[in-house]
Amino acid sequence: MRTQMSGLPEPPFVLLADDDQAGLAEMRNALRLAGAQVAACPSVRVALEGITFHVPSTVVVRPAMQDGRGWEVVYAARAQGAIPTVVLDDASNPSARRAAFAAGADDVLTADDPAELATRVLALASRARHPSGDGTVYRHRGLVMDVAAHVVRLHGRTIELTAQQFAILRALFEANGATLDRDRLVSSIESLDEEPPSERAIDLHITRLRRRLGDAAHHPRYIEAVYGVGYRLALTDAAPAGLGEEAEDVLLSLPDPLLVIDARRRVRFANEAAVRFLARERDELVGQTCADLLGCLDLAGASLDGPRCYARAIGAGGNTLRGAQAQIRCGGERTAVELTYSRVQTDGLMTISIRPRPGGRHGALTSD
């Protein structure tokens, strides 16, 4: 999870290029402690790919790496859009300093004191926050990725992603619906992992990314697995049939917890507020009957199952029931709520809106 820094909308993203593994690790750790996101690149190839893919806010490079090929990184940083660049020169060679400034470097430092280097690099980043050259903003249903701001929002809510998760999601957006194999995704995060990433690491990053986005295992809304190949943006809408994409986006953003159930009273959809309020993952909600999920009791503690079930009454011919009082399961407790049931005029669907009653906690959950 990224750390908010004073004076910057997002922490700076620093790309380090150095083939001295020990020095690279020291600089990376110092920058991370200072609050930056860091892509540590032990080779020129990885650094050049990182500049193009990540569009870092600052580049720190040792030109002497790989027999002088580090200069390619300096030139690439300038070509990408004048990314602020710091050149490392431990020899304090006046000729090398002049060459660095002539090549477009913004500063020339030594790596003797990684903490001081980190401070100066972040100061440079704060003075010259680098926007993405094309200002690209990707959209997929309610998911928005602003590459320039390095921000991801889901239905207007900022989603905190690791640098690896951001890079993977960006790669999937850039594929425009095509399936990316794991090797391609490995290359997108190669500079971000301390150990060389593996296919297993990709699967783990994807799993955590999907969890952040609220994807359910059998109802992917944003990222889906293609068996034996890799991953892609979800091509099908997992909204309940008949609601449509725009309607689902509206339901997702509603402040009150809301469920959509079908004619068999099975949960077909749960919005973000319901996931938080019921303290369950979305794939634990979808597919359950509302009776099994909520375990409704009246305020006196009597069961509201069978003929007393509000959803059953609406399904039998009613259209709307507002303010029905009940106790429902919520995490490890029962909570007093008001339920509103409304029929959707298609496919026998029904919405259940949940509104907590003031002081509605009824203590620890007991078997019923």
Wavefront OBJ file of the C-alpha trace (Angstrom):
o trace
v 0.000 0.000 0.000
v 1.354 3.420 -0.933
v 2.126 6.033 1.686
v 0.754 9.535 1.182
v 3.520 12.148 1.165
v 3.159 15.799 2.092
v 3.239 18.102 -0.922
v 2.630 15.382 -3.511
v -0.655 13.853 -4.668
v 1.064 10.466 -4.808
v 4.491 9.222 -3.680
v 7.163 9.701 -6.344
v 8.054 6.691 -8.443
v 11.860 6.435 -8.676
v 13.647 4.189 -11.144
v 17.135 3.100 -10.033
v 19.618 1.715 -12.567
v 22.857 0.241 -11.231
v 24.638 -3.079 -11.740
v 26.225 -2.886 -8.279
v 23.780 -5.133 -6.429
v 24.836 -4.016 -2.944
v 24.638 -0.326 -3.825
v 21.348 -0.836 -5.594
v 19.854 -2.471 -2.507
v 21.079 0.318 -0.206
v 19.647 3.067 -2.401
v 16.379 1.190 -2.875
v 15.928 0.727 0.867
v 16.760 4.376 1.624
v 14.261 5.629 -0.954
v 11.542 3.301 0.278
v 12.115 4.443 3.857
v 11.755 8.019 2.612
v 8.340 7.100 1.170
v 9.075 6.588 -2.527
v 8.020 3.748 -4.757
v 11.095 2.214 -6.344
v 11.863 0.160 -9.427
v 15.339 -1.313 -8.918
v 16.908 -2.191 -12.276
v 20.143 -4.248 -12.263
v 20.585 -4.071 -16.038
v 20.266 -1.500 -18.798
v 17.649 -3.619 -20.584
v 15.372 -3.726 -17.555
v 15.890 0.004 -16.920
v 14.969 0.949 -20.507
v 11.823 -1.174 -20.335
v 10.995 0.354 -16.953
v 11.294 3.927 -18.240
v 8.921 3.192 -21.109
v 6.438 1.179 -19.098
v 6.383 2.893 -15.684
v 7.129 6.497 -16.749
v 8.855 7.186 -13.406
v 8.871 10.593 -11.767
v 12.682 10.459 -11.360
v 15.529 8.313 -12.725
v 18.743 7.594 -10.822
v 21.429 5.941 -12.944
v 25.092 5.013 -12.780
v 26.355 5.668 -16.345
v 29.348 3.385 -15.787
v 27.101 0.329 -15.379
v 27.634 -2.469 -17.876
v 30.806 -0.921 -19.318
v 29.300 2.505 -19.895
v 25.918 1.441 -21.265
v 24.254 3.331 -18.440
v 24.383 6.413 -20.654
v 21.601 4.806 -22.698
v 19.373 5.148 -19.640
v 20.214 8.849 -19.306
v 19.324 9.479 -22.952
v 16.135 7.413 -22.685
v 14.966 9.426 -19.669
v 15.340 12.640 -21.650
v 13.666 11.190 -24.730
v 10.691 9.937 -22.707
v 9.747 13.500 -21.809
v 12.588 15.028 -19.843
v 12.184 12.835 -16.774
v 14.274 14.394 -13.965
v 17.508 12.410 -13.911
v 20.221 11.988 -11.280
v 23.593 10.630 -12.368
v 25.779 8.731 -9.899
v 29.500 9.461 -10.002
v 31.408 8.129 -7.001
v 34.754 9.136 -8.543
v 33.756 12.826 -8.537
v 35.329 13.173 -11.970
v 34.876 16.758 -13.313
v 34.819 15.502 -16.907
v 32.132 12.956 -16.080
v 30.055 15.641 -14.337
v 30.246 17.937 -17.353
v 29.296 15.036 -19.639
v 26.320 14.209 -17.402
v 24.963 17.751 -17.447
v 25.580 17.971 -21.196
v 23.496 14.792 -21.611
v 20.613 16.421 -19.741
v 21.115 15.226 -16.156
v 19.534 17.411 -13.471
v 22.028 16.523 -10.739
v 25.204 14.506 -10.180
v 25.597 12.804 -6.806
v 27.604 10.133 -5.075
v 26.002 7.137 -3.389
v 28.214 7.364 -0.280
v 25.272 8.422 1.881
v 22.080 6.681 0.641
v 19.888 8.646 3.082
v 21.144 11.992 1.766
v 20.773 10.735 -1.797
v 17.167 9.772 -1.077
v 16.424 13.206 0.372
v 17.866 15.006 -2.645
v 16.155 12.705 -5.137
v 12.759 13.229 -3.496
v 13.349 16.981 -3.380
v 14.019 16.909 -7.122
v 10.868 14.852 -7.680
v 8.760 17.316 -5.682
v 10.046 20.258 -7.749
v 9.485 18.576 -11.076
v 6.620 16.116 -10.785
v 6.645 14.338 -14.144
v 3.323 13.743 -15.873
v 2.761 10.941 -18.342
v 3.627 12.079 -21.835
v 0.228 11.147 -23.287
v -1.986 11.721 -20.255
v -3.567 8.313 -20.838
v -6.667 7.443 -18.836
v -8.015 3.894 -19.188
v -11.603 2.925 -18.380
v -13.257 -0.453 -18.000
v -16.801 -0.317 -16.626
v -16.476 1.417 -13.246
v -12.678 1.029 -13.152
v -10.528 4.028 -14.113
v -6.722 4.137 -14.325
v -5.068 7.544 -14.624
v -1.525 6.754 -15.746
v -0.243 10.310 -15.323
v -1.449 10.590 -11.714
v -0.598 6.936 -10.968
v -4.106 6.570 -9.520
v -6.744 3.839 -9.843
v -10.375 4.518 -8.943
v -13.295 2.135 -8.690
v -16.674 3.869 -8.935
v -15.019 7.085 -7.792
v -13.224 5.496 -4.829
v -9.416 5.461 -4.885
v -8.029 1.911 -4.773
v -4.630 1.524 -3.130
v -2.429 -0.773 -5.228
v 1.149 -1.885 -4.903
v 3.538 -0.889 -7.669
v 3.380 -4.469 -8.991
v -0.411 -4.491 -9.050
v -0.481 -1.124 -10.819
v 1.989 -2.357 -13.460
v 0.026 -5.563 -14.079
v -3.290 -3.708 -14.371
v -1.740 -1.219 -16.780
v -0.379 -4.046 -18.928
v -3.850 -5.594 -19.080
v -5.387 -2.264 -20.084
v -2.776 -1.756 -22.786
v -3.539 -5.224 -24.164
v -7.060 -3.921 -24.894
v -8.813 -7.192 -24.082
v -6.150 -9.536 -25.461
v -4.904 -12.303 -23.193
v -1.411 -11.758 -21.791
v 0.647 -14.790 -20.917
v 2.504 -14.902 -17.634
v 5.882 -14.222 -19.274
v 4.595 -10.872 -20.531
v 3.266 -10.014 -17.100
v 6.541 -11.094 -15.489
v 8.388 -8.591 -17.692
v 6.057 -5.808 -16.566
v 7.142 -6.185 -12.920
v 10.698 -7.431 -13.374
v 12.205 -4.198 -12.102
v 9.882 -3.994 -9.100
v 10.590 -7.286 -7.307
v 13.715 -7.844 -5.266
v 13.857 -11.438 -6.490
v 13.271 -12.360 -10.129
v 9.481 -12.738 -10.413
v 7.999 -16.094 -11.310
v 4.727 -17.264 -12.816
v 3.650 -18.171 -9.308
v 4.370 -14.586 -8.203
v 2.191 -13.304 -11.057
v -0.683 -15.521 -9.924
v -0.294 -14.191 -6.381
v -0.219 -10.545 -7.523
v -3.290 -11.131 -9.708
v -5.179 -12.781 -6.843
v -4.486 -9.832 -4.555
v -5.277 -7.315 -7.296
v -8.622 -8.970 -8.001
v -9.406 -8.922 -4.300
v -8.708 -5.176 -4.217
v -11.083 -4.726 -7.158
v -13.806 -6.839 -5.538
v -13.735 -9.603 -8.141
v -15.391 -12.850 -7.069
v -13.798 -16.150 -8.059
v -16.655 -17.211 -10.339
v -17.921 -13.736 -11.240
v -14.935 -11.704 -12.490
v -15.881 -8.140 -13.336
v -12.469 -6.771 -14.222
v -9.819 -9.501 -14.598
v -10.367 -13.073 -15.712
v -8.061 -16.048 -16.101
v -7.756 -17.817 -19.436
v -6.981 -21.408 -18.556
v -3.511 -22.502 -19.634
v -2.657 -19.094 -21.133
v -2.762 -16.128 -18.766
v -5.022 -13.205 -17.906
v -7.068 -10.492 -19.608
v -9.610 -7.840 -18.803
v -12.965 -9.520 -18.219
v -14.872 -9.584 -21.499
v -18.284 -10.386 -20.064
v -20.304 -8.360 -17.627
v -20.971 -10.243 -14.404
v -23.960 -8.060 -13.583
v -27.228 -9.881 -12.991
v -28.993 -10.460 -16.288
v -31.341 -7.618 -17.108
v -29.707 -4.955 -14.959
v -27.115 -3.859 -17.505
v -23.731 -2.281 -16.999
v -24.899 1.252 -16.235
v -27.424 0.045 -13.680
v -24.792 -2.092 -11.984
v -22.415 0.859 -11.758
v -25.156 2.873 -10.042
v -25.879 0.066 -7.568
v -22.191 -0.402 -6.790
v -21.819 3.227 -5.783
v -24.912 3.454 -3.557
v -24.037 4.309 0.069
v -26.476 1.777 1.574
v -25.757 -1.976 1.458
v -27.740 -3.587 -1.366
v -28.266 -7.136 -2.599
v -29.928 -8.360 -5.781
v -31.664 -11.749 -5.511
v -33.329 -13.910 -8.149
v -36.643 -15.767 -8.140
v -35.113 -18.559 -6.025
v -33.998 -15.867 -3.547
v -30.315 -16.505 -4.305
v -27.960 -13.547 -4.180
v -26.895 -12.559 -7.679
v -25.137 -9.309 -6.866
v -23.817 -7.355 -3.853
v -22.585 -3.775 -3.944
v -19.453 -2.453 -2.228
v -21.386 -1.225 0.801
v -22.937 -4.690 1.327
v -19.526 -6.354 1.185
v -18.239 -4.016 3.894
v -21.357 -4.082 6.073
v -21.806 -7.862 6.053
v -18.033 -8.355 6.512
v -17.862 -11.019 3.809
v -16.014 -11.308 0.510
v -18.262 -10.884 -2.526
v -17.771 -14.489 -3.644
v -19.010 -15.564 -0.188
v -22.234 -13.630 -0.757
v -23.072 -14.438 -4.369
v -24.895 -17.758 -4.756
v -26.237 -17.994 -1.208
v -29.940 -17.709 -0.482
v -30.801 -14.514 1.339
v -32.228 -16.646 4.174
v -28.935 -18.491 4.690
v -26.935 -15.294 4.360
v -28.969 -12.922 6.515
v -30.794 -15.338 8.842
v -33.546 -12.774 9.397
v -35.262 -12.599 12.805
v -37.864 -10.134 13.965
v -36.913 -7.731 16.753
v -38.281 -10.197 19.319
v -35.936 -12.903 18.037
v -38.454 -15.047 16.127
v -37.485 -16.437 12.715
v -38.677 -14.652 9.602
v -38.232 -17.732 7.414
v -40.996 -19.608 5.592
v -44.328 -17.797 5.181
v -43.035 -14.862 7.284
v -40.193 -14.201 4.811
v -40.412 -10.666 3.419
v -38.702 -11.623 0.138
v -41.154 -14.485 -0.341
v -44.087 -12.109 0.131
v -42.782 -9.686 -2.481
v -42.024 -12.553 -4.860
v -45.602 -13.777 -4.512
v -47.024 -10.596 -5.960
v -45.968 -7.495 -4.059
v -43.866 -4.752 -5.630
v -42.219 -2.870 -2.767
v -41.907 -3.228 0.983
v -40.194 -0.390 2.835
v -38.822 -0.171 6.352
v -39.307 -3.828 7.314
v -37.630 -4.245 10.695
v -35.414 -7.267 11.313
v -32.240 -8.559 12.886
v -29.660 -9.918 10.426
v -26.244 -11.563 10.613
v -23.433 -9.046 10.288
v -19.939 -10.363 10.876
v -20.001 -12.099 14.238
v -23.011 -10.188 15.542
v -26.678 -9.576 14.905
v -27.687 -6.101 13.865
v -31.104 -4.459 13.853
v -31.856 -3.033 10.421
v -34.615 -1.745 8.194
v -35.008 -3.656 4.937
v -36.518 -2.348 1.720
v -37.560 -4.896 -0.921
v -38.230 -3.812 -4.516
v -39.010 -5.961 -7.535
v -37.006 -5.372 -10.712
v -39.288 -5.640 -13.715
v -37.206 -8.290 -15.451
v -36.185 -11.893 -14.879
v -37.854 -12.056 -11.449
v -35.060 -10.082 -9.786
v -35.478 -8.205 -6.538
v -33.317 -5.697 -4.630
v -32.864 -5.732 -0.868
v -31.607 -2.453 0.576
v -30.253 -2.613 4.122
v -30.221 0.366 6.455
v -28.829 -0.053 10.001
v -31.008 1.191 12.826
v -29.364 3.496 15.405
v -27.980 1.426 18.271
v -28.840 -1.702 16.357
v -26.129 -4.065 17.568
v -27.678 -7.055 19.346
v -24.538 -8.722 20.646
v -22.617 -11.838 19.668
v -24.152 -14.190 17.131
v -25.710 -17.381 18.521
v -26.856 -20.456 16.652
v -30.397 -20.246 15.278
l 1 2 3 4 5 6 7 8 9 10 11 12 13 14 15 16 17 18 19 20 21 22 23 24 25 26 27 28 29 30 31 32 33 34 35 36 37 38 39 40 41 42 43 44 45 46 47 48 49 50 51 52 53 54 55 56 57 58 59 60 61 62 63 64 65 66 67 68 69 70 71 72 73 74 75 76 77 78 79 80 81 82 83 84 85 86 87 88 89 90 91 92 93 94 95 96 97 98 99 100 101 102 103 104 105 106 107 108 109 110 111 112 113 114 115 116 117 118 119 120 121 122 123 124 125 126 127 128 129 130 131 132 133 134 135 136 137 138 139 140 141 142 143 144 145 146 147 148 149 150 151 152 153 154 155 156 157 158 159 160 161 162 163 164 165 166 167 168 169 170 171 172 173 174 175 176 177 178 179 180 181 182 183 184 185 186 187 188 189 190 191 192 193 194 195 196 197 198 199 200 201 202 203 204 205 206 207 208 209 210 211 212 213 214 215 216 217 218 219 220 221 222 223 224 225 226 227 228 229 230 231 232 233 234 235 236 237 238 239 240 241 242 243 244 245 246 247 248 249 250 251 252 253 254 255 256 257 258 259 260 261 262 263 264 265 266 267 268 269 270 271 272 273 274 275 276 277 278 279 280 281 282 283 284 285 286 287 288 289 290 291 292 293 294 295 296 297 298 299 300 301 302 303 304 305 306 307 308 309 310 311 312 313 314 315 316 317 318 319 320 321 322 323 324 325 326 327 328 329 330 331 332 333 334 335 336 337 338 339 340 341 342 343 344 345 346 347 348 349 350 351 352 353 354 355 356 357 358 359 360 361 362 363 364 365 366 367 368
